[in-house]
């Protein structure tokens, strides 16, 4: 078996990320609410409900809302990660209902990153 080079690993990582970031089926946006124990204790359930309510107010069928476990940044909970097709994911931190709704309306729907609450850009 040939030895892998760093560039080979980078290509594999990029391909896997592209294949898994937004699954097939026409999705343009994926919102992940981090629902580890720390997130739930900090209000992540309310954030999830807010995002789901905002989505329900639209006729969009190309937005995926999902959950994950702990993101490893407990002091920044509640958090969500928003991915738009072809763009790097943005992780938002220390959210409340108003912030989550604004992130949905402006970033998910219009593509405008809400820098005031953005914690990180890209994948870990």
C-alpha positions as CSV (number, residue, x, y, z in Angstrom):
1,X,0.0,0.0,0.0
2,X,1.3,3.4,-0.9
3,X,2.0,6.0,1.8
4,X,-0.5,8.8,2.1
5,X,0.8,12.3,1.9
6,X,-0.6,15.3,3.8
7,X,-2.2,16.5,0.5
8,X,-4.0,13.2,0.2
9,X,-5.4,13.5,3.6
10,X,-6.6,17.0,2.9
11,X,-8.4,15.9,-0.2
12,X,-10.1,13.0,1.7
13,X,-11.1,15.4,4.5
14,X,-12.6,17.9,1.9
15,X,-14.5,15.2,0.1
16,X,-15.9,13.7,3.3
17,X,-16.9,17.2,4.6
18,X,-18.6,18.0,1.3
19,X,-20.4,14.7,1.2
20,X,-21.7,15.0,4.8
21,X,-22.2,18.7,5.4
22,X,-25.4,19.0,3.5
23,X,-26.9,15.7,2.5
24,X,-28.4,15.1,-0.9
25,X,-32.0,16.0,-1.4
26,X,-31.9,19.7,-2.3
27,X,-31.0,21.1,1.1
28,X,-29.4,24.5,1.0
29,X,-29.1,25.1,4.7
30,X,-28.4,22.9,7.7
31,X,-28.9,24.1,11.2
32,X,-27.5,22.0,14.1
33,X,-28.6,22.8,17.6
34,X,-26.1,21.4,20.1
35,X,-28.0,19.4,22.7
36,X,-25.5,17.9,25.0
37,X,-26.3,18.0,28.7
38,X,-24.6,21.4,29.0
39,X,-26.6,22.8,26.1
40,X,-29.9,21.6,27.4
41,X,-29.2,23.0,30.8
42,X,-28.3,26.3,29.2
43,X,-31.5,26.5,27.1
44,X,-30.8,24.6,23.9
45,X,-34.3,23.2,23.9
46,X,-35.7,26.7,23.7
47,X,-33.3,27.5,20.8
48,X,-34.4,24.4,18.9
49,X,-38.1,25.3,19.4
50,X,-37.4,28.8,18.2
51,X,-35.6,27.7,15.1
52,X,-38.4,25.1,14.3
53,X,-41.1,27.8,14.8
54,X,-39.2,30.2,12.5
55,X,-38.9,27.5,9.9
56,X,-42.6,26.7,10.2
57,X,-43.4,30.3,9.4
58,X,-41.7,29.9,6.0
59,X,-42.5,27.7,3.1
60,X,-38.9,26.6,2.8
61,X,-38.4,22.9,2.2
62,X,-34.6,23.2,1.6
63,X,-33.6,23.8,5.3
64,X,-32.6,20.9,7.6
65,X,-32.8,21.3,11.3
66,X,-31.0,18.7,13.4
67,X,-29.4,18.2,16.8
68,X,-26.1,17.0,18.0
69,X,-24.4,16.2,21.3
70,X,-22.0,18.4,23.1
71,X,-19.8,20.6,20.9
72,X,-17.1,20.7,23.7
73,X,-17.5,24.4,24.4
74,X,-19.8,24.2,27.5
75,X,-19.2,27.8,28.6
76,X,-20.6,29.1,25.3
77,X,-23.9,27.2,25.4
78,X,-26.5,27.3,24.1
79,X,-25.1,27.1,20.6
80,X,-26.0,26.3,17.0
81,X,-24.0,25.7,13.9
82,X,-25.4,27.0,10.6
83,X,-24.1,25.7,7.2
84,X,-25.1,27.1,3.9
85,X,-24.4,25.0,0.8
86,X,-20.9,26.0,-0.5
87,X,-20.0,28.1,2.5
88,X,-18.1,27.3,5.7
89,X,-20.2,26.6,8.8
90,X,-20.6,29.3,11.4
91,X,-20.9,28.3,15.0
92,X,-23.1,30.7,17.1
93,X,-22.8,30.9,20.9
94,X,-24.5,32.2,24.0
95,X,-27.9,32.3,22.3
96,X,-31.4,33.3,23.4
97,X,-34.7,33.2,21.5
98,X,-34.3,36.6,19.9
99,X,-30.7,35.9,18.7
100,X,-31.7,32.4,17.4
101,X,-34.7,34.0,15.4
102,X,-32.5,36.7,14.0
103,X,-29.8,34.2,13.0
104,X,-32.5,32.1,11.2
105,X,-34.1,35.1,9.5
106,X,-30.9,36.8,8.4
107,X,-28.3,34.0,8.0
108,X,-30.4,31.0,7.1
109,X,-32.8,32.8,4.8
110,X,-30.7,35.7,3.5
111,X,-27.0,34.5,3.8
112,X,-26.0,37.4,6.2
113,X,-23.7,36.1,8.9
114,X,-24.6,37.5,12.3
115,X,-21.1,38.4,13.5
116,X,-22.2,39.7,16.9
117,X,-22.9,36.1,18.0
118,X,-20.5,34.1,15.8
119,X,-18.0,32.1,17.8
120,X,-16.2,30.3,15.0
121,X,-16.0,29.8,11.2
122,X,-15.2,26.5,9.6
123,X,-15.0,22.9,11.0
124,X,-13.0,21.7,13.9
